């Protein structure tokens, strides 16, 4: 009986020691894991700070302190909320069966996007635009990206609104705003061809481009005849992480979480060879 009790005591002590050892090991591993990620994050901040100055460093987003002050001065409003109201009311994307994507149909105090993705001038509605498209008037199609669309400005502050103020003197010509955020020249040509196939016959077509084309080409090794792939797609991060308006597949959240850890992002910077602009081969014309 004494031998059995002793054996049981030894067994319990062994189990307790194993549990304590396991907890100690797990605690040390967890502590080391946290420390490694903290150190990796500090190294990532140092690497980020040493990156060469580029054009995007000079672009102020509206939500920054300087951006809010600028918008308050432009729109002559007192509060940051009023300054950002136009930006926050802006439409998003929506999918289209024939085009890459379209500006979302929307109707709020600042934006009205209606038929064929047209941004309406102040006071316009679907019936009025439908009448314009079939009126026989000399129509001017204004094509472009966010600038032509008027991202961040109201219906009576767009390029099309100001153009139509001048065209109204003729009584014959009307400009329609087909601008769409993130569009480049190739997408606008695709959209114009789609509109022509739909039966619309503009008298004039005006393209306003530059920024999106330059940005798209500078991020790629494209040639002039290539179509620029929209940069909203994030690949190799647990499948496609973002598309404009549609979910194409269930993302791998475990992989996304692991890839987001500082230690993993730091290891990626060590695996990749150091960047040297002279080593970049560009097959450009």
GROMACS elastic network, one bead per residue, 0.5 to 0.9 nm:
[ bonds ]
;  ai    aj funct       b0    kb
    1     4     6  0.50820   500
    1     5     6  0.62863   500
    1     6     6  0.86122   500
    2     5     6  0.51487   500
    2     6     6  0.61009   500
    2     7     6  0.85033   500
    3     6     6  0.50960   500
    3     7     6  0.60733   500
    3     8     6  0.85955   500
    4     7     6  0.50579   500
    4     8     6  0.61884   500
    4     9     6  0.86384   500
    5     8     6  0.50698   500
    5     9     6  0.61631   500
    5    10     6  0.86235   500
    6     9     6  0.50263   500
    6    10     6  0.61423   500
    6    11     6  0.84904   500
    7    10     6  0.51055   500
    7    11     6  0.60599   500
    7    12     6  0.86130   500
    8    12     6  0.61246   500
    8    13     6  0.85088   500
    9    12     6  0.51844   500
    9    13     6  0.60931   500
    9    14     6  0.84864   500
   10    13     6  0.50779   500
   10    14     6  0.60228   500
   10    15     6  0.85942   500
   11    14     6  0.50292   500
   11    15     6  0.62046   500
   11    16     6  0.86218   500
   12    15     6  0.50769   500
   12    16     6  0.61042   500
   12    17     6  0.84971   500
   13    16     6  0.50648   500
   13    17     6  0.60299   500
   13    18     6  0.85118   500
   14    17     6  0.50907   500
   14    18     6  0.61070   500
   14    19     6  0.85897   500
   15    18     6  0.50497   500
   15    19     6  0.61417   500
   15    20     6  0.85765   500
   16    19     6  0.50760   500
   16    20     6  0.60884   500
   16    21     6  0.84736   500
   17    20     6  0.50698   500
   17    21     6  0.59919   500
   17    22     6  0.84486   500
   18    21     6  0.50337   500
   18    22     6  0.60015   500
   18    23     6  0.85296   500
   19    22     6  0.50346   500
   19    23     6  0.60857   500
   19    24     6  0.84700   500
   20    23     6  0.51147   500
   20    24     6  0.60164   500
   20    25     6  0.84863   500
   21    24     6  0.50381   500
   21    25     6  0.60289   500
   21    26     6  0.84764   500
   22    25     6  0.50541   500
   22    26     6  0.60100   500
   22    27     6  0.84429   500
   23    26     6  0.50167   500
   23    27     6  0.59686   500
   23    28     6  0.85410   500
   24    27     6  0.50579   500
   24    28     6  0.61591   500
   24    29     6  0.85927   500
   25    28     6  0.51672   500
   25    29     6  0.61247   500
   25    30     6  0.85120   500
   26    29     6  0.51179   500
   26    30     6  0.60192   500
   26    31     6  0.85004   500
   27    30     6  0.50946   500
   27    31     6  0.60568   500
   27    32     6  0.85383   500
   28    31     6  0.50727   500
   28    32     6  0.60788   500
   28    33     6  0.84760   500
   29    32     6  0.51130   500
   29    33     6  0.60181   500
   29    34     6  0.86321   500
   30    34     6  0.62004   500
   30    35     6  0.85613   500
   31    34     6  0.51947   500
   31    35     6  0.61085   500
   31    36     6  0.85409   500
   32    35     6  0.50035   500
   32    36     6  0.59838   500
   32    37     6  0.85801   500
   33    36     6  0.51675   500
   33    37     6  0.63224   500
   33    38     6  0.87106   500
   33   263     6  0.88573   500
   34    37     6  0.52079   500
   34    38     6  0.62011   500
   34    39     6  0.86645   500
   35    38     6  0.50587   500
   35    39     6  0.61178   500
   35    40     6  0.84263   500
   36    39     6  0.51629   500
   36    40     6  0.59687   500
   36    41     6  0.85382   500
   36   262     6  0.84500   500
   36   263     6  0.65883   500
   37    41     6  0.60225   500
   37    42     6  0.86302   500
   37   261     6  0.70448   500
   37   262     6  0.52751   500
   37   263     6  0.50244   500
   37   264     6  0.85556   500
   37   266     6  0.89884   500
   38    41     6  0.51490   500
   38    42     6  0.64192   500
   38    43     6  0.87766   500
   38   262     6  0.74915   500
   38   263     6  0.82623   500
   39    42     6  0.51811   500
   39    43     6  0.63108   500
   39    44     6  0.86519   500
   39   262     6  0.84916   500
   39   263     6  0.81858   500
   40    43     6  0.50369   500
   40    44     6  0.60835   500
   40    45     6  0.86471   500
   40   262     6  0.54931   500
   40   263     6  0.51955   500
   40   264     6  0.85103   500
   40   265     6  0.81683   500
   40   266     6  0.58858   500
   40   267     6  0.85664   500
   41    45     6  0.62279   500
   41    46     6  0.86869   500
   41   261     6  0.87910   500
   41   262     6  0.52385   500
   41   263     6  0.72981   500
   41   265     6  0.87259   500
   41   266     6  0.76305   500
   42    45     6  0.51282   500
   42    46     6  0.63811   500
   42    47     6  0.87412   500
   42   262     6  0.89437   500
   43    46     6  0.50245   500
   43    47     6  0.61822   500
   43    48     6  0.85470   500
   43   266     6  0.74555   500
   44    48     6  0.60163   500
   44    49     6  0.85032   500
   44   262     6  0.75621   500
   44   265     6  0.79544   500
   44   266     6  0.62559   500
   44   269     6  0.86677   500
   45    48     6  0.50167   500
   45    49     6  0.60967   500
   45    50     6  0.86819   500
   46    49     6  0.50941   500
   46    50     6  0.63341   500
   46    51     6  0.89528   500
   47    50     6  0.52115   500
   47    51     6  0.65535   500
   47   269     6  0.89522   500
   48    51     6  0.54381   500
   49    52     6  0.84102   500
   50    53     6  0.87742   500
   51    54     6  0.86918   500
   53    56     6  0.83151   500
   53    57     6  0.66118   500
   53    58     6  0.89522   500
   54    57     6  0.56771   500
   54    58     6  0.76799   500
   55    58     6  0.56962   500
   55    59     6  0.71636   500
   56    59     6  0.51450   500
   56    60     6  0.83615   500
   57    60     6  0.78607   500
   60    63     6  0.83224   500
   60    64     6  0.68178   500
   60    66     6  0.73105   500
   60    67     6  0.60515   500
   61    64     6  0.57710   500
   61    66     6  0.85039   500
   61    67     6  0.60037   500
   61    68     6  0.88175   500
   62    65     6  0.80582   500
   62    66     6  0.78613   500
   62    68     6  0.58653   500
   62    70     6  0.83548   500
   62    71     6  0.75227   500
   62    83     6  0.88742   500
   62    84     6  0.71863   500
   62    87     6  0.76809   500
   62   152     6  0.89111   500
   63    66     6  0.81980   500
   63    67     6  0.59420   500
   63    68     6  0.60815   500
   63    80     6  0.88984   500
   63    84     6  0.74156   500
   64    68     6  0.61512   500
   64    69     6  0.86181   500
   65    68     6  0.52571   500
   65    69     6  0.63148   500
   65    70     6  0.86722   500
   66    69     6  0.51701   500
   66    70     6  0.61656   500
   66    71     6  0.86890   500
   67    70     6  0.50858   500
   67    71     6  0.62011   500
   67    72     6  0.85900   500
   68    71     6  0.51189   500
   68    72     6  0.60553   500
   68    73     6  0.85808   500
   68    79     6  0.88584   500
   68    80     6  0.59952   500
   68    81     6  0.89270   500
   68    83     6  0.63173   500
   68    84     6  0.70855   500
   69    72     6  0.51125   500
   69    73     6  0.62863   500
   69    74     6  0.86885   500
   69    80     6  0.78437   500
   69    83     6  0.81939   500
   70    73     6  0.52250   500
   70    74     6  0.62031   500
   70    75     6  0.87066   500
   70    83     6  0.86665   500
   71    75     6  0.59617   500
   71    76     6  0.78908   500
   71    77     6  0.81737   500
   71    80     6  0.84047   500
   71    83     6  0.53561   500
   71    84     6  0.74027   500
   72    75     6  0.54425   500
   72    76     6  0.53875   500
   72    77     6  0.50534   500
   72    78     6  0.64662   500
   72    79     6  0.72111   500
   72    80     6  0.70301   500
   72    82     6  0.77745   500
   72    83     6  0.51166   500
   72    84     6  0.85179   500
   73    76     6  0.50166   500
   73    77     6  0.70048   500
   73    78     6  0.87249   500
   73    83     6  0.86161   500
   74    77     6  0.81516   500
   74    83     6  0.86268   500
   75    82     6  0.86951   500
   75    83     6  0.68773   500
   76    83     6  0.83487   500
   77    80     6  0.80964   500
   77    82     6  0.62419   500
   77    83     6  0.62899   500
   78    81     6  0.87058   500
   78    82     6  0.71791   500
   78    83     6  0.77816   500
   79    82     6  0.53677   500
   79    83     6  0.63814   500
   79    84     6  0.88427   500
   80    84     6  0.61465   500
   80    85     6  0.84572   500
   81    84     6  0.52912   500
   81    85     6  0.59502   500
   82    85     6  0.50789   500
   82    86     6  0.79792   500
   83    86     6  0.72761   500
   83    87     6  0.82703   500
   84    87     6  0.52467   500
   84    88     6  0.60886   500
   84    89     6  0.85327   500
   84   152     6  0.81037   500
   85    88     6  0.52850   500
   85    89     6  0.60928   500
   85    90     6  0.87637   500
   85   110     6  0.84479   500
   85   152     6  0.83555   500
   86    89     6  0.51829   500
   86    90     6  0.63803   500
   86   109     6  0.88501   500
   86   110     6  0.62159   500
   86   111     6  0.82645   500
   86   151     6  0.80016   500
   86   153     6  0.58154   500
   86   154     6  0.65722   500
   87    90     6  0.54022   500
   87   151     6  0.69327   500
   87   153     6  0.74627   500
   88    91     6  0.85969   500
   88   152     6  0.80899   500
   89   108     6  0.73638   500
   89   109     6  0.83403   500
   89   110     6  0.68788   500
   89   111     6  0.72917   500
   89   152     6  0.82547   500
   90   106     6  0.87089   500
   90   110     6  0.78877   500
   90   111     6  0.67624   500
   90   151     6  0.65708   500
   90   152     6  0.67878   500
   90   153     6  0.87493   500
   91   103     6  0.66873   500
   91   104     6  0.55965   500
   91   105     6  0.74252   500
   91   106     6  0.64320   500
   91   111     6  0.75514   500
   91   112     6  0.88933   500
   91   113     6  0.81320   500
   91   151     6  0.86048   500
   92   102     6  0.88377   500
   92   103     6  0.62510   500
   92   104     6  0.53874   500
   92   105     6  0.86474   500
   92   106     6  0.88999   500
   92   181     6  0.84162   500
   92   244     6  0.80395   500
   92   245     6  0.80988   500
   93   101     6  0.65958   500
   93   102     6  0.57845   500
   93   105     6  0.86542   500
   93   180     6  0.88636   500
   93   181     6  0.82077   500
   93   244     6  0.56296   500
   93   245     6  0.59669   500
   94   101     6  0.58613   500
   94   102     6  0.53399   500
   94   103     6  0.59897   500
   94   105     6  0.79840   500
   94   244     6  0.65848   500
   94   245     6  0.52783   500
   94   246     6  0.80735   500
   95    99     6  0.79508   500
   95   100     6  0.71959   500
   95   102     6  0.61437   500
   95   103     6  0.85804   500
   95   104     6  0.84074   500
   95   244     6  0.72038   500
   95   245     6  0.62105   500
   95   246     6  0.72906   500
   96    99     6  0.53987   500
   96   100     6  0.65354   500
   96   101     6  0.51599   500
   96   102     6  0.61487   500
   97   100     6  0.79802   500
   97   101     6  0.82496   500
   98   101     6  0.82945   500
   98   191     6  0.88886   500
   98   194     6  0.78021   500
   99   102     6  0.72024   500
   99   187     6  0.79630   500
   99   190     6  0.71040   500
   99   191     6  0.67309   500
   99   194     6  0.79662   500
  100   187     6  0.75314   500
  100   190     6  0.88292   500
  100   230     6  0.86907   500
  101   104     6  0.89501   500
  101   244     6  0.75153   500
  101   245     6  0.87207   500
  102   105     6  0.85865   500
  102   116     6  0.86354   500
  102   117     6  0.64457   500
  102   180     6  0.68616   500
  102   181     6  0.85957   500
  103   106     6  0.87414   500
  103   113     6  0.74761   500
  103   117     6  0.58824   500
  103   118     6  0.85353   500
  103   119     6  0.89812   500
  103   179     6  0.84335   500
  103   180     6  0.56394   500
  103   181     6  0.69960   500
  104   113     6  0.69848   500
  104   114     6  0.86358   500
  104   117     6  0.73658   500
  105   112     6  0.73655   500
  105   114     6  0.55676   500
  105   115     6  0.81378   500
  105   117     6  0.67770   500
  105   118     6  0.88502   500
  105   119     6  0.89947   500
  106   111     6  0.67435   500
  106   112     6  0.54242   500
  106   113     6  0.51347   500
  106   114     6  0.70946   500
  107   110     6  0.78788   500
  107   111     6  0.57599   500
  107   113     6  0.65237   500
  107   114     6  0.81957   500
  108   111     6  0.53897   500
  108   112     6  0.63338   500
  109   112     6  0.79669   500
  109   154     6  0.79558   500
  109   155     6  0.85492   500
  110   122     6  0.88646   500
  110   152     6  0.88868   500
  110   153     6  0.73035   500
  110   155     6  0.58807   500
  110   156     6  0.86833   500
  111   119     6  0.73874   500
  111   120     6  0.77610   500
  111   121     6  0.88326   500
  111   122     6  0.88382   500
  111   153     6  0.83849   500
  111   154     6  0.62347   500
  111   155     6  0.59747   500
  112   118     6  0.84092   500
  112   119     6  0.58555   500
  112   120     6  0.55726   500
  112   121     6  0.78813   500
  112   122     6  0.83560   500
  112   124     6  0.85195   500
  112   125     6  0.83195   500
  112   155     6  0.74116   500
  113   116     6  0.85966   500
  113   117     6  0.58590   500
  113   118     6  0.55866   500
  113   120     6  0.60728   500
  114   117     6  0.54951   500
  114   118     6  0.54640   500
  114   119     6  0.64208   500
  114   120     6  0.69245   500
  114   125     6  0.77230   500
  114   126     6  0.65258   500
  114   129     6  0.86098   500
  115   118     6  0.57503   500
  115   119     6  0.84751   500
  115   126     6  0.66205   500
  115   129     6  0.75356   500
  115   130     6  0.77618   500
  116   178     6  0.79609   500
  116   195     6  0.82501   500
  117   177     6  0.85291   500
  117   178     6  0.63500   500
  117   179     6  0.81839   500
  117   180     6  0.78951   500
  118   129     6  0.88651   500
  118   149     6  0.87270   500
  118   176     6  0.66756   500
  118   177     6  0.54129   500
  118   179     6  0.74289   500
  118   180     6  0.87749   500
  119   149     6  0.68291   500
  119   150     6  0.86655   500
  119   155     6  0.79225   500
  119   160     6  0.87852   500
  119   176     6  0.75550   500
  119   177     6  0.53630   500
  119   178     6  0.65542   500
  119   179     6  0.74731   500
  119   180     6  0.88834   500
  120   123     6  0.78415   500
  120   124     6  0.56415   500
  120   125     6  0.71334   500
  120   126     6  0.87905   500
  120   129     6  0.80626   500
  120   155     6  0.68429   500
  120   160     6  0.88068   500
  120   161     6  0.87344   500
  120   176     6  0.77210   500
  120   177     6  0.71445   500
  121   124     6  0.56977   500
  121   125     6  0.87827   500
  121   154     6  0.88839   500
  121   155     6  0.50911   500
  121   156     6  0.62100   500
  121   157     6  0.88030   500
  121   158     6  0.79390   500
  121   160     6  0.72820   500
  121   161     6  0.57508   500
  121   164     6  0.88195   500
  121   176     6  0.86349   500
  121   177     6  0.83965   500
  122   125     6  0.88260   500
  122   154     6  0.83744   500
  122   155     6  0.50374   500
  122   156     6  0.54998   500
  122   161     6  0.78206   500
  123   155     6  0.86965   500
  124   127     6  0.82244   500
  124   128     6  0.60667   500
  124   129     6  0.69056   500
  125   128     6  0.53912   500
  125   129     6  0.63087   500
  125   130     6  0.85910   500
  126   129     6  0.52251   500
  126   130     6  0.59423   500
  126   131     6  0.84677   500
  127   130     6  0.50933   500
  127   131     6  0.61198   500
  127   132     6  0.86254   500
  128   131     6  0.50998   500
  128   132     6  0.62325   500
  128   133     6  0.88154   500
  129   133     6  0.61976   500
  129   134     6  0.87346   500
  129   176     6  0.88444   500
  130   133     6  0.52637   500
  130   134     6  0.65763   500
  130   135     6  0.85447   500
  131   134     6  0.53562   500
  131   135     6  0.57356   500
  132   135     6  0.50146   500
  132   136     6  0.76700   500
  132   137     6  0.71408   500
  132   139     6  0.82542   500
  132   174     6  0.81396   500
  133   136     6  0.74241   500
  133   137     6  0.79983   500
  133   139     6  0.78531   500
  133   200     6  0.73654   500
  133   201     6  0.88596   500
  134   137     6  0.79997   500
  134   200     6  0.85853   500
  135   138     6  0.88668   500
  136   139     6  0.82045   500
  137   171     6  0.89557   500
  137   172     6  0.56853   500
  137   173     6  0.60375   500
  137   174     6  0.72413   500
  137   202     6  0.89832   500
  137   203     6  0.86071   500
  138   172     6  0.60744   500
  138   174     6  0.65482   500
  138   175     6  0.86728   500
  138   201     6  0.89387   500
  138   202     6  0.67188   500
  138   203     6  0.52639   500
  138   204     6  0.78345   500
  139   172     6  0.85225   500
  139   173     6  0.57255   500
  139   174     6  0.51595   500
  139   175     6  0.58391   500
  139   176     6  0.71636   500
  139   201     6  0.77994   500
  139   203     6  0.53305   500
  139   204     6  0.66503   500
  139   205     6  0.85250   500
  140   173     6  0.70822   500
  140   174     6  0.60214   500
  140   176     6  0.61157   500
  140   177     6  0.86771   500
  140   202     6  0.57727   500
  140   203     6  0.59229   500
  140   205     6  0.56170   500
  140   206     6  0.72683   500
  141   174     6  0.87158   500
  141   175     6  0.59090   500
  141   176     6  0.51694   500
  141   177     6  0.65005   500
  141   178     6  0.67112   500
  141   192     6  0.87074   500
  141   202     6  0.62921   500
  141   203     6  0.80872   500
  141   204     6  0.63600   500
  141   206     6  0.62042   500
  141   207     6  0.85055   500
  142   148     6  0.72826   500
  142   149     6  0.89657   500
  142   160     6  0.74500   500
  142   175     6  0.66549   500
  142   176     6  0.59131   500
  142   177     6  0.50252   500
  142   178     6  0.56358   500
  142   179     6  0.67469   500
  142   204     6  0.86359   500
  142   205     6  0.60769   500
  142   207     6  0.62398   500
  142   208     6  0.77302   500
  143   148     6  0.68258   500
  143   149     6  0.83885   500
  143   176     6  0.87886   500
  143   177     6  0.68101   500
  143   178     6  0.51733   500
  143   179     6  0.50748   500
  143   180     6  0.80087   500
  143   185     6  0.85720   500
  143   188     6  0.62343   500
  143   189     6  0.86806   500
  143   191     6  0.88232   500
  143   192     6  0.81975   500
  143   205     6  0.72697   500
  143   206     6  0.59654   500
  143   208     6  0.63482   500
  143   209     6  0.84444   500
  144   147     6  0.69636   500
  144   148     6  0.50623   500
  144   149     6  0.69630   500
  144   177     6  0.86125   500
  144   178     6  0.70655   500
  144   180     6  0.64385   500
  144   181     6  0.81233   500
  144   182     6  0.87846   500
  144   183     6  0.64374   500
  144   184     6  0.69756   500
  144   185     6  0.73317   500
  144   188     6  0.66528   500
  144   206     6  0.83488   500
  144   207     6  0.56890   500
  144   209     6  0.58180   500
  145   148     6  0.55594   500
  145   149     6  0.61382   500
  145   150     6  0.85787   500
  145   151     6  0.89573   500
  145   178     6  0.87551   500
  145   179     6  0.51532   500
  145   182     6  0.54298   500
  145   184     6  0.63829   500
  145   185     6  0.85768   500
  145   188     6  0.83904   500
  145   208     6  0.75250   500
  145   209     6  0.69230   500
  145   211     6  0.86617   500
  145   212     6  0.73605   500
  146   150     6  0.58622   500
  146   151     6  0.53161   500
  146   152     6  0.88647   500
  146   179     6  0.65049   500
  146   180     6  0.57592   500
  146   182     6  0.62455   500
  146   183     6  0.74327   500
  146   212     6  0.89400   500
  147   150     6  0.51321   500
  147   151     6  0.63384   500
  147   158     6  0.85842   500
  147   159     6  0.82354   500
  147   179     6  0.75761   500
  147   180     6  0.85659   500
  147   181     6  0.78988   500
  147   208     6  0.79741   500
  147   209     6  0.85067   500
  148   151     6  0.80023   500
  148   158     6  0.74478   500
  148   159     6  0.63721   500
  148   160     6  0.76812   500
  148   177     6  0.71603   500
  148   178     6  0.77931   500
  148   180     6  0.74773   500
  148   181     6  0.85708   500
  148   207     6  0.87661   500
  148   208     6  0.67081   500
  148   209     6  0.86129   500
  149   158     6  0.73310   500
  149   159     6  0.80467   500
  149   160     6  0.84840   500
  149   177     6  0.65993   500
  149   178     6  0.69144   500
  149   180     6  0.55066   500
  149   181     6  0.67707   500
  150   153     6  0.55090   500
  150   154     6  0.74698   500
  150   155     6  0.80964   500
  150   157     6  0.76820   500
  150   158     6  0.51914   500
  150   159     6  0.70891   500
  150   160     6  0.87034   500
  150   179     6  0.77904   500
  150   180     6  0.88392   500
  150   181     6  0.88254   500
  151   154     6  0.83353   500
  151   158     6  0.86388   500
  151   180     6  0.89300   500
  151   181     6  0.74738   500
  153   156     6  0.80397   500
  153   157     6  0.57434   500
  153   158     6  0.64905   500
  154   157     6  0.52430   500
  154   158     6  0.67587   500
  155   158     6  0.60386   500
  155   160     6  0.89070   500
  155   161     6  0.71494   500
  156   159     6  0.88338   500
  156   160     6  0.86622   500
  156   161     6  0.56356   500
  156   162     6  0.78007   500
  157   160     6  0.83505   500
  157   161     6  0.63848   500
  157   162     6  0.72664   500
  158   161     6  0.52031   500
  158   162     6  0.65789   500
  158   163     6  0.87078   500
  158   177     6  0.89313   500
  159   162     6  0.52965   500
  159   163     6  0.61030   500
  159   164     6  0.85807   500
  159   177     6  0.83377   500
  160   164     6  0.59907   500
  160   165     6  0.85576   500
  160   175     6  0.62472   500
  160   176     6  0.67975   500
  160   177     6  0.58611   500
  161   164     6  0.52212   500
  161   165     6  0.63514   500
  161   175     6  0.83515   500
  161   177     6  0.88159   500
  162   165     6  0.51045   500
  162   166     6  0.67948   500
  162   167     6  0.88351   500
  163   166     6  0.53988   500
  163   167     6  0.62232   500
  163   168     6  0.86372   500
  163   174     6  0.85244   500
  163   175     6  0.69805   500
  164   168     6  0.57419   500
  164   169     6  0.88087   500
  164   173     6  0.81399   500
  164   174     6  0.61084   500
  164   175     6  0.59890   500
  164   176     6  0.87732   500
  165   168     6  0.54040   500
  165   169     6  0.74922   500
  166   169     6  0.59703   500
  166   170     6  0.80019   500
  167   170     6  0.56009   500
  167   171     6  0.70174   500
  167   172     6  0.76880   500
  167   173     6  0.57998   500
  167   174     6  0.63898   500
  167   175     6  0.78890   500
  168   171     6  0.51288   500
  168   172     6  0.74354   500
  168   173     6  0.70609   500
  168   174     6  0.73027   500
  169   172     6  0.83493   500
  169   173     6  0.89050   500
  170   173     6  0.65975   500
  171   174     6  0.82707   500
  173   203     6  0.87323   500
  177   180     6  0.89044   500
  178   188     6  0.86923   500
  178   191     6  0.88188   500
  179   183     6  0.76908   500
  179   188     6  0.83589   500
  179   208     6  0.88982   500
  180   183     6  0.56809   500
  180   188     6  0.86186   500
  181   184     6  0.89379   500
  182   212     6  0.63070   500
  182   230     6  0.78938   500
  182   231     6  0.89522   500
  183   186     6  0.79480   500
  183   187     6  0.57814   500
  183   188     6  0.65461   500
  183   209     6  0.87000   500
  183   212     6  0.67991   500
  183   213     6  0.84262   500
  183   230     6  0.86295   500
  184   187     6  0.54801   500
  184   188     6  0.63020   500
  184   189     6  0.88037   500
  184   209     6  0.67092   500
  184   210     6  0.78433   500
  184   211     6  0.82774   500
  184   212     6  0.54611   500
  184   213     6  0.53732   500
  184   216     6  0.83815   500
  184   228     6  0.80450   500
  185   188     6  0.50461   500
  185   189     6  0.61868   500
  185   190     6  0.86552   500
  185   207     6  0.77123   500
  185   208     6  0.84830   500
  185   209     6  0.65316   500
  185   210     6  0.84031   500
  185   212     6  0.84404   500
  185   213     6  0.69342   500
  186   189     6  0.51588   500
  186   190     6  0.63082   500
  186   191     6  0.86729   500
  186   213     6  0.87916   500
  186   226     6  0.86965   500
  186   227     6  0.63784   500
  186   228     6  0.76458   500
  187   191     6  0.61428   500
  187   192     6  0.85754   500
  187   227     6  0.82155   500
  187   228     6  0.86808   500
  188   192     6  0.60348   500
  188   193     6  0.85304   500
  188   207     6  0.80754   500
  189   193     6  0.61077   500
  189   194     6  0.84897   500
  190   193     6  0.52099   500
  190   194     6  0.62052   500
  190   195     6  0.87305   500
  191   195     6  0.62227   500
  191   196     6  0.86502   500
  192   195     6  0.50346   500
  192   196     6  0.61495   500
  192   197     6  0.85542   500
  192   205     6  0.88374   500
  193   196     6  0.50322   500
  193   197     6  0.61010   500
  193   198     6  0.85175   500
  194   197     6  0.51049   500
  194   198     6  0.62246   500
  194   199     6  0.89407   500
  195   199     6  0.66367   500
  195   200     6  0.58026   500
  195   201     6  0.82773   500
  196   199     6  0.52218   500
  196   200     6  0.51193   500
  196   201     6  0.63649   500
  196   202     6  0.85158   500
  197   200     6  0.73929   500
  201   204     6  0.88811   500
  202   205     6  0.67400   500
  209   212     6  0.71576   500
  209   213     6  0.71271   500
  210   213     6  0.54117   500
  210   214     6  0.60162   500
  210   215     6  0.85350   500
  211   214     6  0.52130   500
  211   215     6  0.60247   500
  211   216     6  0.84260   500
  212   215     6  0.51383   500
  212   216     6  0.58987   500
  212   217     6  0.84530   500
  213   216     6  0.51753   500
  213   217     6  0.60872   500
  213   218     6  0.84403   500
  213   228     6  0.80756   500
  214   217     6  0.52792   500
  214   218     6  0.59632   500
  214   219     6  0.86195   500
  215   218     6  0.51435   500
  215   219     6  0.62921   500
  215   220     6  0.88297   500
  216   219     6  0.53913   500
  216   220     6  0.65511   500
  216   222     6  0.85340   500
  216   228     6  0.62988   500
  216   229     6  0.78824   500
  216   230     6  0.80071   500
  216   231     6  0.76903   500
  217   220     6  0.51655   500
  217   221     6  0.67506   500
  217   222     6  0.59315   500
  217   223     6  0.78730   500
  217   224     6  0.86395   500
  217   228     6  0.72731   500
  218   221     6  0.75343   500
  218   222     6  0.84955   500
  219   222     6  0.86936   500
  220   223     6  0.89968   500
  220   228     6  0.83008   500
  221   281     6  0.85827   500
  221   282     6  0.59643   500
  221   283     6  0.69637   500
  221   284     6  0.74774   500
  222   225     6  0.80357   500
  222   226     6  0.59113   500
  222   227     6  0.78392   500
  222   228     6  0.72339   500
  222   282     6  0.85163   500
  222   283     6  0.80332   500
  222   284     6  0.73685   500
  223   226     6  0.54375   500
  223   227     6  0.85233   500
  223   283     6  0.75965   500
  223   284     6  0.56915   500
  223   285     6  0.68127   500
  224   227     6  0.80479   500
  224   284     6  0.83386   500
  224   285     6  0.79720   500
  228   231     6  0.85094   500
  229   232     6  0.87697   500
  229   233     6  0.85715   500
  230   233     6  0.68039   500
  231   234     6  0.76754   500
  232   242     6  0.65835   500
  232   243     6  0.62499   500
  232   244     6  0.70158   500
  233   240     6  0.66114   500
  233   241     6  0.70457   500
  233   242     6  0.55621   500
  233   243     6  0.57408   500
  233   244     6  0.83065   500
  234   237     6  0.67976   500
  234   239     6  0.80281   500
  234   240     6  0.56738   500
  234   241     6  0.55563   500
  234   242     6  0.61570   500
  234   243     6  0.82246   500
  235   238     6  0.76549   500
  235   239     6  0.60361   500
  235   240     6  0.52791   500
  235   241     6  0.70282   500
  235   242     6  0.88049   500
  236   239     6  0.57392   500
  236   240     6  0.72403   500
  236   241     6  0.87493   500
  237   240     6  0.68836   500
  237   241     6  0.67330   500
  237   251     6  0.83513   500
  237   252     6  0.80798   500
  237   255     6  0.70971   500
  237   256     6  0.58252   500
  237   259     6  0.72919   500
  238   241     6  0.69473   500
  238   250     6  0.88460   500
  238   251     6  0.53633   500
  238   253     6  0.67034   500
  238   254     6  0.79983   500
  238   255     6  0.54768   500
  238   256     6  0.54681   500
  238   259     6  0.87217   500
  239   249     6  0.76149   500
  239   250     6  0.79183   500
  239   251     6  0.55833   500
  239   252     6  0.67147   500
  240   243     6  0.74623   500
  240   247     6  0.85693   500
  240   248     6  0.74553   500
  240   249     6  0.72151   500
  240   250     6  0.84851   500
  240   251     6  0.67255   500
  241   247     6  0.84610   500
  241   249     6  0.87052   500
  241   250     6  0.87866   500
  241   251     6  0.63868   500
  241   256     6  0.89061   500
  242   245     6  0.84623   500
  242   246     6  0.81032   500
  242   247     6  0.73201   500
  242   248     6  0.86600   500
  243   246     6  0.57734   500
  243   247     6  0.65616   500
  243   248     6  0.76365   500
  244   247     6  0.85182   500
  247   250     6  0.75811   500
  250   253     6  0.86329   500
  251   254     6  0.88679   500
  251   255     6  0.86139   500
  251   256     6  0.80016   500
  252   255     6  0.54793   500
  252   256     6  0.63077   500
  252   257     6  0.87972   500
  253   257     6  0.60445   500
  253   258     6  0.85626   500
  254   257     6  0.51656   500
  254   258     6  0.62386   500
  254   259     6  0.85809   500
  255   258     6  0.51278   500
  255   259     6  0.59830   500
  255   260     6  0.84595   500
  256   259     6  0.51881   500
  256   260     6  0.61296   500
  256   261     6  0.89812   500
  257   260     6  0.51803   500
  257   261     6  0.67115   500
  258   261     6  0.55136   500
  258   264     6  0.70636   500
  259   262     6  0.81730   500
  259   263     6  0.87455   500
  259   264     6  0.57640   500
  259   265     6  0.65982   500
  260   263     6  0.85475   500
  260   264     6  0.69740   500
  260   265     6  0.66869   500
  261   264     6  0.53985   500
  261   265     6  0.63811   500
  261   266     6  0.86656   500
  262   265     6  0.50864   500
  262   266     6  0.59549   500
  262   267     6  0.84776   500
  263   266     6  0.50729   500
  263   267     6  0.60911   500
  263   268     6  0.86373   500
  264   267     6  0.50679   500
  264   268     6  0.62753   500
  264   269     6  0.88647   500
  265   268     6  0.50995   500
  265   269     6  0.66011   500
  265   270     6  0.89720   500
  266   269     6  0.51808   500
  266   270     6  0.65428   500
  266   271     6  0.88293   500
  267   270     6  0.50162   500
  267   271     6  0.61345   500
  267   272     6  0.86401   500
  268   271     6  0.50901   500
  268   272     6  0.61627   500
  269   272     6  0.54021   500
  269   273     6  0.78696   500
  269   274     6  0.82619   500
  270   273     6  0.71950   500
  270   274     6  0.82800   500
  272   275     6  0.83088   500
  273   276     6  0.89193   500
  275   278     6  0.88990   500
  275   279     6  0.78874   500
  275   280     6  0.87213   500
  276   279     6  0.54701   500
  276   280     6  0.71651   500
  277   280     6  0.54228   500
  277   281     6  0.88639   500
  278   281     6  0.79347   500
